[in-house]
């Protein structure tokens, strides 16, 4: 199933909603729809794990203490740090060979690939949780429609 996600955002609960379009300045939702459709997703909802992990590294580190997924985030960031540290130690020639998917079979490259695999697995765990939030909101909206 394919479609578009239309979303509204507000600065905080109870304030006016906005949508990112020039045609409409604000959106008003009825309380039942607002309750059913409201969901807060973290950046891990993106399916682009490497780009998102790099982008959220500082964001996530600042929120680790309060986040209920602290363990999963710590794992993600540890694997990302290991991957970045290994990448920084490679020569341009080795980096290019990795990008071209023809790397030499040396221990450092094997560790890099394993760190990348672990990072993707940790990210996928967080991603599934965020997608589940969206699925639950959709189910709530559909239940409203049926009532």
HELIX and SHEET records of a PDB file:
HELIX    1   1 UNK A   31  UNK A   37  1                                   7    
HELIX    2   2 UNK A   43  UNK A   45  5                                   3    
HELIX    3   3 UNK A   49  UNK A   63  1                                  15    
HELIX    4   4 UNK A   70  UNK A   88  1                                  19    
HELIX    5   5 UNK A   92  UNK A   99  1                                   8    
HELIX    6   6 UNK A  107  UNK A  146  1                                  40    
END                                                                             
